[in-house]
């Protein structure tokens, strides 16, 4: 019984969740994500490339 109800509920949940983040370039290699409310480094290897 659980399996019969779980699969349709899972499919419905996957279809109903939809978010779109707007990414804003803050300059100096910083990117702001307004959904997560965090700022990312544009260079993933910053520790290696910063000298």
C-alpha positions as a Markdown table, in Angstrom:
| # | Residue | x | y | z |
|---|---|---|---|---|
| 1 | Unk | 0.0 | 0.0 | 0.0 |
| 2 | Unk | 2.8 | 2.4 | 0.9 |
| 3 | Unk | 4.5 | 1.8 | -2.4 |
| 4 | Unk | 1.3 | 2.5 | -4.4 |
| 5 | Unk | 0.9 | 5.9 | -2.7 |
| 6 | Unk | 4.6 | 6.9 | -2.5 |
| 7 | Unk | 5.4 | 6.9 | -6.3 |
| 8 | Unk | 2.6 | 9.3 | -7.4 |
| 9 | Unk | 3.3 | 11.6 | -4.4 |
| 10 | Unk | 7.0 | 11.7 | -5.3 |
| 11 | Unk | 6.3 | 12.5 | -9.0 |
| 12 | Unk | 3.9 | 15.2 | -8.0 |
| 13 | Unk | 6.4 | 16.7 | -5.6 |
| 14 | Unk | 9.1 | 16.7 | -8.2 |
| 15 | Unk | 6.9 | 18.5 | -10.7 |
| 16 | Unk | 5.5 | 21.1 | -8.3 |
| 17 | Unk | 8.9 | 22.4 | -7.0 |
| 18 | Unk | 10.3 | 25.0 | -9.4 |
| 19 | Unk | 12.7 | 27.8 | -8.4 |
| 20 | Unk | 14.7 | 30.1 | -10.6 |
| 21 | Unk | 17.6 | 31.9 | -9.2 |
| 22 | Unk | 18.7 | 35.3 | -10.6 |
| 23 | Unk | 22.4 | 35.6 | -10.5 |
| 24 | Unk | 23.8 | 39.1 | -10.2 |
| 25 | Unk | 27.4 | 40.0 | -11.0 |
| 26 | Unk | 28.8 | 42.0 | -8.2 |
| 27 | Unk | 32.1 | 42.6 | -9.8 |
| 28 | Unk | 35.6 | 41.6 | -8.6 |
| 29 | Unk | 34.7 | 37.9 | -9.3 |
| 30 | Unk | 31.7 | 37.8 | -7.0 |
| 31 | Unk | 28.3 | 36.4 | -8.1 |
| 32 | Unk | 25.2 | 36.9 | -5.9 |
| 33 | Unk | 22.4 | 34.2 | -5.8 |
| 34 | Unk | 19.1 | 35.9 | -4.7 |
| 35 | Unk | 17.3 | 32.6 | -3.9 |
| 36 | Unk | 20.0 | 31.2 | -1.6 |
| 37 | Unk | 21.0 | 34.7 | -0.4 |
| 38 | Unk | 24.7 | 33.9 | -0.8 |
| 39 | Unk | 27.6 | 35.3 | -2.8 |
| 40 | Unk | 29.7 | 32.9 | -4.8 |
| 41 | Unk | 33.2 | 33.2 | -6.1 |
| 42 | Unk | 33.3 | 33.2 | -9.8 |
| 43 | Unk | 36.7 | 31.4 | -9.9 |
| 44 | Unk | 36.3 | 27.9 | -8.3 |
| 45 | Unk | 40.1 | 27.7 | -8.1 |
| 46 | Unk | 40.6 | 31.0 | -6.3 |
| 47 | Unk | 42.8 | 29.6 | -3.6 |
| 48 | Unk | 45.2 | 28.3 | -6.3 |
| 49 | Unk | 45.0 | 31.3 | -8.7 |
| 50 | Unk | 45.2 | 34.2 | -6.2 |
| 51 | Unk | 48.9 | 33.8 | -5.8 |
